[in-house]
Amino acid sequence: MTVSIIGEYLYPLLLPIVLWLFAISLWTYYNNSLKDRSSSCPLPPGNYGLPFVGETLHMVFQGWKFYEQRKQRYGHLYKTHLLGKPTIRIWGTENIQKIFQYENLSLTMSWPTSVRNIVGSRTLSAAVGGQHSTRRALMSRAFTNRAIQTYTIRTEEITANWIAKCCDENSVIQAVPETRKLAFKVSAAILLGVECSAEHMVKLISNINIMIANLFTLAIDVPGTGYHKAIAARKEVLSIIREIIKKKKSYEEKGECLDILSHLLVQCENGHLTHAEVEDGIIENFFSSVNGIPSLCCSTLVHLAKNPQVVEKLHQELKQAELLESDASLTMDNLKELPYLTQVWKEIIRIAAPFGGGFRRVTKTFELEGYQVPAGWTVIYSIRDNHEAEENFDSHADFNPDRWCNNKSDKSWVPYGGKGIRSCIARNYVSAFLAQFVALLVKNSKWELHEANPEFTRFPVLLPRSQLPVVFHHRKAQNC
């Protein structure tokens, strides 16, 4: 009788547990069956997480700690299941260099469905094969040295005015939202060639922030979900871009292209790009810019404030180059010859890479460290972990521009996705903007952090966890 009573209450409790364990076993078996059976190499160690959702929820809630914990447990390679795809995450300079070498041979670009749909399916990063090569060649015309020099003439005034406004406040400002405003002004000028109205600026900031917040999520388009909100926000951004395109005439004037949109519209008029490709190209660049610029600007403020000797050395270099004069132009052509400034911005990007890594889809099985990386799987490579590896950079946690005196660490420095065909097309412009931002800061201002050691969140982009309170002051004289 006692056994019967125990069974009556115990079996209903045990049955769900047994069924759940059975479901986990089936999930593991199914994903393991996706390996390449023609390869003699095993899959890397790891875990596929929960049925159907994998470890996506762990990644969303844990952020960068998700990757750090698994790296400590499994090493340089491990398997997982993220955003609906069986995935292998990799670390290490040699492994990452192999990924770059295998581009278009065993690998192709592959962003999660949510990213592809929110940012756009006709972007450069979404193109593959010959389509990618052709589109990249066309879009590269917007990022020649001559074009970048033109852009930096425009961004110099915008950035200098932003710094002056921060100094005029003479009180604590919140650097994260303020650098976002700078990013939107710079992006509007360089990408669209216009100064957005206050109404458009508010709409752009609001909607792109919604897109950013829901970028890495399950692509379930149901009202109330973050993905649904992001898709609606994309439509709002598109409507603004289309309105600007209708009004835009600069690309017809004297054949001059003073902004990225003008370059793309010329290609559109010549029949080389479609209107949809132009629109998605602008959204892709806008998205990268308004994510990356605040990250780089905040990291610059933090690391230079904590290293006043670096600021002083920069100031002396500007003085020797006669760039402290009020009428001295701080454009790309003038700044590229300053060696210490170059060392500083390279170190900023090393120690504070805005984006953590990249996604690829495997088209042909290959091997890494004795493990197979099967066709059909996703590969995620890490940028920040490569920059933080002690074997790549001695005392990696120290901000040390002098490590770049002889450029011997270039192979391990991969902030733009290496130097291959999938490297960031705007990498030279990003470098020029960061150099200009650093130079203008040092020339025109002094600043103090309100908190000595602000913490940073690393996912989806590197930013201070707080709003980064900072106090700016005008430099009293150009030579002080």
WOCORJO-V417103 format. One record per pair of residues at least 12 apart in sequence whose C-alpha atoms are under 10 Angstrom apart, sorted by sequence separation. I is the first residue (numbers start at 1). GAP is how many residues later the second one is. If there is no record, write none. Layout:
i-><I	I>
gap-><GAP	GAP>
This chain:
i-><77	78	123	124	166	184	214	215	219	250	251	318	323	362	363	364	365	415	416	454	456	76	77	78	188	213	214	248	249	250	251	252	264	265	321	361	362	363	364	454	455	75	76	77	111	213	214	248	251	252	264	265	321	361	362	363	416	454	75	76	77	109	110	111	124	211	214	215	250	251	263	264	361	362	363	451	454	32	75	76	109	110	162	185	188	210	211	213	214	215	245	249	321	361	362	393	31	75	108	109	110	162	184	210	211	213	214	244	245	248	261	264	318	321	360	361	362	392	451	71	77	108	109	110	184	211	212	260	261	264	360	361	392	450	451	28	29	70	71	76	108	109	162	163	210	211	359	360	361	392	393	449	450	451	28	71	108	109	159	162	181	184	210	211	241	245	261	318	359	360	392	393	449	450	27	28	30	107	108	161	181	184	209	210	211	260	261	317	358	359	360	391	392	448	449	450	27	28	67	183	207	208	210	211	260	317	318	358	359	387	448	449	27	28	47	59	109	159	162	207	210	211	317	318	357	358	359	389	447	448	449	24	27	46	56	58	59	104	105	158	159	181	207	209	210	314	317	356	357	358	388	447	448	24	26	27	45	46	55	56	57	104	158	180	207	208	260	314	356	357	358	387	446	447	448	24	25	28	54	55	56	57	103	104	159	207	208	211	314	315	356	357	386	387	446	447	23	24	27	46	54	55	56	85	155	158	159	206	207	313	314	355	356	357	386	387	445	446	447	23	24	45	46	53	54	55	56	83	84	85	104	158	207	208	313	355	356	357	386	387	445	446	447	45	46	52	53	54	55	56	83	84	157	204	207	208	354	355	356	357	383	384	386	444	445	446	20	44	45	51	52	53	54	82	83	155	156	203	204	206	207	245	310	311	314	353	354	356	383	384	444	445	446	20	44	46	47	48	49	50	52	53	54	83	155	158	206	310	353	383	384	441	443	444	445	44	45	46	47	48	49	52	53	54	154	155	204	205	352	353	382	383	443	444	44	45	46	47	48	49	52	203	204	242	245	311	350	351	382	383	441	442	444	445	43	44	45	46	47	48	152	155	203	204	245	310	350	353	383	441	443	444	43	44	45	46	151	154	155	349	352	382	383	443	43	44	154	204	350	351	352	381	443	48	200	203	204	242	350	351	443	48	151	152	241	349	350	48	151	154	201	241	150	151	200	239	304	347	200	238	241	46	148	151	237	238	241	45	46	350	44	196	238	300	303	304	43	44	238	300	303	351	237	350	351	300	351	352	196	300	303	351	31	142	192	234	296	299	300	303	350	351	31	194	299	35	193	297	347	348	350	34	192	296	299	300	347	348	192	296	299	347	348	31	32	194	295	298	299	347	31	193	299	344	346	347	192	194	296	344	345	347	193	295	296	343	344	346	347	357	193	295	296	343	344	346	357	358	295	342	343	344	356	357	358	294	295	341	343	344	353	355	357	292	293	340	343	346	353	354	355	292	340	342	343	350	353	354	355	291	292	342	343	350	352	353	193	291	340	343	346	349	350	351	193	194	339	340	349	350	192	193	288	339	347	349	191	192	193	288	346	349	190	191	192	193	189	190	191	192	193	346	189	190	191	192	188	189	190	191	187	189	190	191	187	191	384	208	212	211	208	209	212	384	208	212	209	204	208	209	349	208	205	346	349	345	348	345	345	346	119	310	342	345	346	118	191	192	310	342	344	345	191	310	344	345	119	191	307	310	342	343	345	118	119	306	307	341	342	345	118	191	192	341	344	345	187	191	303	304	336	341	115	118	119	190	303	332	336	115	118	303	332	335	338	341	117	118	187	188	191	341	115	116	187	332	333	336	114	115	186	187	332	335	336	114	115	118	187	331	332	335	113	114	115	117	184	187	331	334	356	112	113	114	115	116	183	184	186	187	332	355	356	112	113	114	115	154	186	331	332	335	352	354	355	356	111	112	113	114	154	184	185	330	331	353	354	355	356	112	113	114	183	184	187	330	352	354	355	356	112	114	150	151	183	184	186	330	354	355	150	151	182	183	331	353	354	118	150	151	180	181	183	184	330	353	354	117	118	147	148	180	183	184	330	352	118	119	147	148	179	180	182	183	352	115	118	119	147	148	180	182	183	114	117	118	147	180	181	330	117	118	120	179	180	183	115	118	119	142	179	180	182	324	114	118	142	143	147	178	179	323	324	114	117	118	142	143	177	179	180	323	326	142	176	179	180	324	325	326	141	142	175	176	179	324	140	142	143	178	323	324	139	142	176	318	141	142	175	176	317	140	141	175	139	140	314	315	318	319	138	139	314	318	138	141	175	315	316	311	315	316	139	311	314	315	138	313	314	311	312	311	311	83	84	82	83	84	138	139	296	300	304	82	83	84	138	311	82	83	288	135	289	293	296	297	300	301	304	134	135	288	292	296	300	304	134	139	285	293	297	301	285	289	293	296	297	300	305	135	139	305	306	304	305	306	304	305	302	301	302	306	301	302	305	306	301	302	302	303	302	122	302	326	123	124	324	325	122	123	124	324	325	121	122	123	323	324	60	120	121	122	123	124	125	324	59	60	120	122	123	124	299	59	122	123	298	120	121	122	123	125	319	56	57	120	121	123	124	319	56	57	119	120	123	124	295	318	319	56	119	120	122	123	302	119	120	121	299	315	316	119	120	298	299	315	316	53	118	119	298	299	305	315	118	119	295	296	297	298	302	119	294	295	296	301	119	294	295	302	119	291	292	294	295	298	301	291	292	294	298	291	292	157	291	298	156	157	156	155	156	153	155	156	152	153	154	152	153	152	153	151	152	150	151	152	149	150	148	149	148	149	148	149	146	145	146	145	216	216	215	214	111	112	186	213	110	111	112	212	109	110	111	112	212	109	110	111	108	109	110	107	108	109	110	107	108	109	106	107	108	106	107	108	106	107	108	103	105	106	107	103	104	105	106	107	103	104	105	106	107	102	103	104	106	99	102	102	102	112	90	106	110	111	89	106	107	110	98	99	106	107	109	110	111	89	98	107	108	109	110	88	107	108	87	88	95	107	87	95	87	94	95	159	163	175	87	94	85	160	172	174	152	156	159	160	163	164	167	172	173	90	148	151	155	159	163	167	172	166	167	99	148	149	152	156	160	164	167	99	148	151	152	155	156	159	160	163	164	166	99	143	144	147	148	151	155	159	163	142	143	145	149	160	163	88	96	142	143	144	145	148	152	156	160	88	96	136	140	143	144	148	160	87	88	95	96	136	139	140	143	87	96	139	145	176	86	133	137	176	87	88	89	90	91	92	93	132	133	136	175	176	178	86	87	88	89	90	91	92	93	96	132	176	177	178	77	85	86	87	88	89	90	91	92	175	176	177	64	76	77	85	86	87	88	89	90	91	93	94	174	175	176	76	78	85	86	87	88	89	91	92	93	174	175	176	77	79	85	91	92	93	173	174	175	176	90	91	92	173	174	175	77	81	82	90	93	172	173	174	175	81	92	125	172	173	174	79	80	91	93	124	125	171	172	173	79	92	93	125	171	172	173	79	92	125	171	172	124	170	171	169	170	171	169	170	77	166	167	168	169	170	166	167	168	166	167	168	165	166	167	164	166	167	163	164	165	163	164	163	109	71	97	108	67	97	96	68	94	97	100	101	103	104	67	93	94	96	100	101	102	103	104	93	99	100	101	103	92	93	97	100	101	93	96	97	99	100	96	97	100	97	100	43	44	41	42	44	39	41	44	45	38	39	40	41	43	44	36	39	41	42	43	44	36	41	42	43	44	35	36	40	41	42	43	40	41	42	43	39	40	41	39	39	37	39	36	38	35	36	37	35	36	35	36	34	35	36	34	35	34	35	34	64	65	63	64	65	63	64	63	64	62	63	64	60	59	60>
gap-><12	12	12	12	12	12	12	12	12	12	12	12	12	12	12	12	12	12	12	12	12	13	13	13	13	13	13	13	13	13	13	13	13	13	13	13	13	13	13	13	13	14	14	14	14	14	14	14	14	14	14	14	14	14	14	14	14	14	15	15	15	15	15	15	15	15	15	15	15	15	15	15	15	15	15	15	15	16	16	16	16	16	16	16	16	16	16	16	16	16	16	16	16	16	16	16	17	17	17	17	17	17	17	17	17	17	17	17	17	17	17	17	17	17	17	17	17	17	17	18	18	18	18	18	18	18	18	18	18	18	18	18	18	18	18	19	19	19	19	19	19	19	19	19	19	19	19	19	19	19	19	19	19	19	20	20	20	20	20	20	20	20	20	20	20	20	20	20	20	20	20	20	20	20	21	21	21	21	21	21	21	21	21	21	21	21	21	21	21	21	21	21	21	21	21	21	22	22	22	22	22	22	22	22	22	22	22	22	22	22	22	22	23	23	23	23	23	23	23	23	23	23	23	23	23	23	23	23	23	23	23	24	24	24	24	24	24	24	24	24	24	24	24	24	24	24	24	24	24	24	24	24	24	25	25	25	25	25	25	25	25	25	25	25	25	25	25	25	25	25	25	25	25	25	25	26	26	26	26	26	26	26	26	26	26	26	26	26	26	26	26	26	26	26	26	26	27	27	27	27	27	27	27	27	27	27	27	27	27	27	27	27	27	27	27	27	27	27	27	28	28	28	28	28	28	28	28	28	28	28	28	28	28	28	28	28	28	28	28	28	28	28	28	29	29	29	29	29	29	29	29	29	29	29	29	29	29	29	29	29	29	29	29	29	29	29	30	30	30	30	30	30	30	30	30	30	30	30	30	30	30	30	30	30	30	30	30	30	30	30	30	30	30	31	31	31	31	31	31	31	31	31	31	31	31	31	31	31	31	31	31	31	31	31	31	32	32	32	32	32	32	32	32	32	32	32	32	32	32	32	32	32	32	32	33	33	33	33	33	33	33	33	33	33	33	33	33	33	33	33	33	33	33	33	34	34	34	34	34	34	34	34	34	34	34	34	34	34	34	34	34	34	35	35	35	35	35	35	35	35	35	35	35	35	36	36	36	36	36	36	36	36	36	37	37	37	37	37	37	37	37	38	38	38	38	38	38	39	39	39	39	39	40	40	40	40	40	40	41	41	41	42	42	42	42	42	42	43	43	43	44	44	44	44	44	44	45	45	45	45	45	45	46	46	46	47	47	47	48	48	48	48	49	49	49	49	49	49	49	49	49	49	50	50	50	51	51	51	51	51	51	52	52	52	52	52	52	52	53	53	53	53	53	54	54	54	54	54	54	54	55	55	55	55	55	55	56	56	56	56	56	56	57	57	57	57	57	57	57	57	58	58	58	58	58	58	58	58	59	59	59	59	59	59	59	60	60	60	60	60	60	60	60	61	61	61	61	61	61	61	61	62	62	62	62	62	62	62	62	63	63	63	63	63	63	63	64	64	64	64	64	64	64	64	65	65	65	65	65	65	66	66	66	66	66	66	67	67	67	67	67	67	68	68	68	68	69	69	69	69	69	69	70	70	70	70	71	71	71	71	72	72	72	72	73	73	74	75	75	76	78	78	78	78	79	79	81	82	82	82	82	83	85	85	85	86	86	87	88	88	89	89	89	89	89	90	90	90	90	90	90	90	91	91	91	91	92	92	92	92	92	92	92	93	93	93	93	93	93	93	94	94	94	94	94	94	95	95	95	95	95	95	96	96	96	96	96	96	96	97	97	97	97	97	97	97	98	98	98	98	98	98	99	99	99	99	99	99	100	100	100	100	100	100	100	101	101	101	101	101	101	101	102	102	102	102	102	102	102	102	102	103	103	103	103	103	103	103	103	103	103	103	103	104	104	104	104	104	104	104	104	104	104	104	104	104	105	105	105	105	105	105	105	105	105	105	105	105	105	106	106	106	106	106	106	106	106	106	106	106	107	107	107	107	107	107	107	107	107	107	108	108	108	108	108	108	108	109	109	109	109	109	109	109	109	109	109	110	110	110	110	110	110	110	110	110	111	111	111	111	111	111	111	111	111	112	112	112	112	112	112	112	112	113	113	113	113	113	113	113	114	114	114	114	114	114	115	115	115	115	115	115	115	115	116	116	116	116	116	116	116	116	116	117	117	117	117	117	117	117	117	117	117	118	118	118	118	118	118	118	119	119	119	119	119	119	120	120	120	120	120	120	121	121	121	121	122	122	122	122	122	123	123	123	124	124	124	124	124	124	125	125	125	125	126	126	126	126	126	127	127	127	128	128	128	128	129	129	129	130	130	131	132	133	133	134	134	134	134	134	134	134	134	135	135	135	135	135	136	136	136	137	137	137	137	137	137	137	137	138	138	138	138	138	138	138	139	139	140	140	140	140	141	141	141	141	141	141	141	142	142	142	142	143	143	143	144	144	145	146	146	146	147	147	147	147	148	149	150	150	151	152	152	152	153	153	153	153	154	154	154	154	154	155	155	155	155	155	156	156	156	156	156	156	156	156	157	157	157	157	157	157	157	158	158	158	158	159	159	159	159	159	159	160	160	160	160	160	160	160	161	161	161	161	161	161	161	161	161	162	162	162	162	162	162	163	163	163	163	163	163	164	164	164	164	164	164	165	165	165	165	165	165	165	166	166	166	166	166	166	166	167	167	167	167	167	168	168	168	168	169	169	169	169	169	169	169	170	170	170	170	171	171	172	172	172	173	173	174	175	175	176	176	176	177	177	177	178	178	179	179	180	180	181	181	181	182	182	183	183	184	184	185	185	186	187	187	188	243	244	245	246	247	247	247	247	248	248	248	248	249	249	249	249	249	250	250	250	251	251	251	252	252	252	252	253	253	253	254	254	254	255	255	255	256	256	256	257	257	257	257	258	258	258	258	258	259	259	259	259	259	260	260	260	260	261	261	262	264	266	267	267	267	267	268	268	268	268	269	269	269	269	269	269	269	270	270	270	270	270	270	271	271	271	272	272	272	272	273	273	274	274	274	274	274	274	275	275	276	276	276	276	277	277	277	277	277	277	277	277	277	278	278	278	278	278	278	278	278	279	279	280	280	280	280	280	280	280	280	281	281	281	281	281	281	281	281	281	281	281	282	282	282	282	282	282	282	282	282	283	283	283	283	283	283	284	284	284	284	284	284	284	284	284	284	285	285	285	285	285	285	285	285	286	286	286	286	286	286	286	286	287	287	287	287	287	288	288	288	288	289	289	289	289	289	289	289	289	289	289	289	289	289	290	290	290	290	290	290	290	290	290	290	290	290	290	291	291	291	291	291	291	291	291	291	291	291	291	292	292	292	292	292	292	292	292	292	292	292	292	292	292	292	293	293	293	293	293	293	293	293	293	293	293	293	293	294	294	294	294	294	294	294	294	294	294	295	295	295	295	295	295	296	296	296	296	296	296	296	296	296	297	297	297	297	297	297	298	298	298	298	298	298	298	298	298	299	299	299	299	299	299	299	300	300	300	300	300	301	301	301	302	302	302	303	303	304	304	304	304	304	304	305	305	305	306	306	306	307	307	307	308	308	308	309	309	309	310	310	311	313	314	314	314	315	315	316	317	317	317	317	317	317	317	318	318	318	318	318	318	318	318	318	319	319	319	319	319	320	320	320	320	320	321	321	321	321	321	322	322	322	323	323	324	324	325	325	325	326	326	326	326	327	327	327	327	327	327	328	328	328	328	328	328	329	329	329	329	329	330	330	330	330	330	330	331	331	331	331	332	332	332	333	334	335	335	336	336	337	337	337	338	338	339	339	340	340	340	341	341	342	342	343	393	393	394	394	394	395	395	396	396	397	397	397	399	400	400>
